[in-house]
Amino acid sequence: MCYQQKKGVAEGMEHLVKAAKKGDADAFTKLIEINQDTLKRIAVAWLRDENDIADAIQDTILDAYEHIGQLKKAEYFKTWMVRILINNCSKLYRKNKAHSKFETNADIYAEDFGVSSDNVDLAHRELEFYDLLKALPEDSRVIFQLYFGEQFTMAEIADMLHLKENTVKSKIRRGKIQLRERLGKE
């Protein structure tokens, strides 16, 4: 996507956020539709149980809807919503301390993400990514998902997770080393 297209998408998002802040439920629904895949991928990186993932996303949508008036800058909607999701995932994780295995059936995964059966290869690549994430410590999984999966900057991730930027950089560096070692063994 070129700069002009990204700029247009960002402006469209800002318009929707401003409308949602004024009480436009359709605009809020559209914002959730635009960001639903991001929410799902991040929740999957943090949690393993499908019910927990669904609960975290549902709680995030409700929290965002109830508090959208508190969002100061429309251009930060996605970051703001991801921060809410991370807080909800963290609460659920601490509450349940459940370590469910991620479903490895690519067809089910493809269906969850709306991938057509013709494009199950995409689902397999996503599964490989999540399998690699499982090799990382819990606190690094979300950082990897945000950085490599969602293309947030290290500064944005640090802000979302209330960490220092250097901590994020070092977790990414150490995680890369761990993953290279794992891939070398396979």
C-alpha positions in Angstrom: 0.0 0.0 0.0 1.5 3.3 -1.0 1.7 6.4 1.2 -1.3 8.1 -0.3 -3.5 5.0 0.2 -2.3 4.7 3.8 -3.0 8.3 4.4 -6.5 7.9 2.9 -7.3 4.9 5.1 -6.0 6.8 8.2 -8.2 9.8 7.4 -11.2 7.5 6.9 -10.5 5.8 10.3 -10.3 9.2 11.9 -13.6 10.3 10.4 -15.2 7.1 11.8 -13.7 7.6 15.2 -15.0 11.2 15.4 -18.5 10.0 14.3 -18.3 7.1 16.9 -17.4 9.6 19.6 -20.5 11.6 18.8 -22.6 8.4 19.4 -22.8 7.0 15.8 -23.1 3.2 16.5 -22.7 2.3 12.8 -19.3 4.1 12.7 -18.2 2.2 15.8 -19.3 -1.0 14.3 -17.3 -0.2 11.1 -14.2 0.5 13.3 -14.6 -2.9 14.9 -15.0 -4.6 11.6 -11.8 -2.9 10.3 -9.8 -4.0 13.3 -11.3 -7.4 14.1 -8.5 -9.4 12.6 -5.9 -7.4 14.5 -7.8 -8.0 17.7 -8.1 -11.8 17.0 -4.4 -12.2 16.2 -3.2 -10.3 19.3 -5.6 -12.2 21.6 -4.4 -15.5 20.1 -0.8 -14.5 20.8 -1.7 -13.9 24.4 -4.3 -16.5 25.2 -4.8 -20.1 24.0 -8.3 -21.0 24.8 -10.9 -20.0 22.2 -13.4 -19.0 24.8 -10.9 -16.8 26.6 -10.0 -15.2 23.2 -13.6 -14.5 22.5 -14.2 -13.1 26.0 -11.2 -10.8 25.8 -12.3 -9.5 22.4 -15.9 -9.0 23.5 -14.8 -7.2 26.7 -12.5 -5.0 24.6 -15.3 -4.0 22.2 -17.6 -3.2 25.1 -14.9 -1.3 27.0 -14.0 0.7 23.9 -17.7 1.5 23.1 -18.3 2.6 26.7 -15.2 4.8 26.9 -14.7 6.0 23.3 -15.5 9.5 24.5 -12.3 9.4 26.6 -10.1 8.9 23.5 -8.2 12.1 23.1 -6.8 11.8 19.5 -8.8 9.9 16.8 -5.6 8.8 15.0 -4.6 6.7 18.0 -7.9 4.6 18.0 -6.2 1.4 17.0 -3.4 1.7 19.5 -5.9 2.6 22.2 -8.1 -0.4 21.4 -5.1 -2.7 21.4 -4.0 -1.5 24.8 -7.5 -2.2 26.1 -7.3 -5.7 24.6 -3.9 -6.4 26.1 -5.2 -5.3 29.6 -8.2 -7.6 29.1 -6.1 -10.5 28.0 -3.7 -10.0 30.9 -6.6 -10.0 33.4 -8.0 -13.2 31.8 -4.6 -14.9 31.8 -4.0 -14.1 35.4 -7.5 -15.2 36.4 -7.5 -18.5 34.6 -3.8 -19.4 34.4 -4.9 -21.7 31.6 -2.4 -22.9 29.0 -4.6 -24.3 26.3 -3.0 -25.6 23.1 -3.7 -23.6 20.0 -5.9 -25.4 17.5 -3.7 -26.8 14.8 -6.3 -27.7 12.2 -5.6 -25.3 9.4 -9.1 -25.6 8.0 -10.7 -24.5 11.3 -8.2 -21.8 11.6 -8.9 -20.6 8.1 -12.6 -20.5 8.8 -12.0 -18.5 12.0 -10.1 -15.8 10.0 -12.4 -15.9 7.0 -9.8 -17.4 4.7 -11.3 -19.2 1.8 -10.6 -22.9 1.5 -8.7 -22.1 -1.7 -6.2 -20.2 0.4 -5.5 -22.6 3.2 -1.7 -22.1 2.6 -2.2 -18.7 4.3 -3.7 -20.4 7.3 -0.7 -22.8 7.4 1.7 -19.9 7.4 -0.2 -18.2 10.2 -0.2 -21.5 12.1 3.6 -21.8 11.6 3.9 -18.2 13.0 1.9 -19.1 16.1 3.9 -22.3 16.5 7.0 -20.2 16.5 5.4 -17.8 19.0 4.8 -20.8 21.4 8.6 -21.3 21.6 8.9 -17.8 23.1 8.4 -16.8 26.7 4.8 -15.5 27.4 6.0 -11.9 27.8 7.7 -11.9 24.3 4.8 -13.5 22.4 2.6 -10.4 22.3 5.6 -8.2 21.5 6.4 -10.4 18.5 2.7 -10.4 17.4 2.5 -6.6 17.7 5.8 -6.0 15.9 5.9 -8.6 13.2 2.3 -9.5 12.9 0.7 -6.0 13.2 3.6 -3.8 12.3 3.4 -1.5 15.3 6.7 0.4 16.0 8.8 -0.5 19.0 7.9 2.9 20.5 4.1 2.1 20.1 4.6 -1.3 21.6 6.5 0.1 24.6 3.8 2.6 25.2 1.0 0.0 24.9 2.7 -2.4 27.3 4.1 0.2 29.6 7.7 -0.9 29.0 10.8 1.0 28.0 11.6 0.9 24.3 15.0 -0.7 25.0 13.2 -3.5 26.8 11.0 -4.1 23.7 14.1 -4.1 21.5 16.0 -6.6 23.7 13.0 -8.9 23.9 12.8 -8.9 20.1 16.5 -9.5 19.7 16.5 -12.4 22.3 13.4 -13.8 20.7 15.0 -13.8 17.3 18.0 -15.7 18.7 15.7 -18.3 20.4 13.7 -18.8 17.2 16.9 -19.2 15.1 18.1 -21.8 17.5 14.8 -23.6 17.4 14.6 -23.5 13.6 18.3 -24.7 13.4 17.4 -27.8 15.5 14.4 -28.6 13.2 
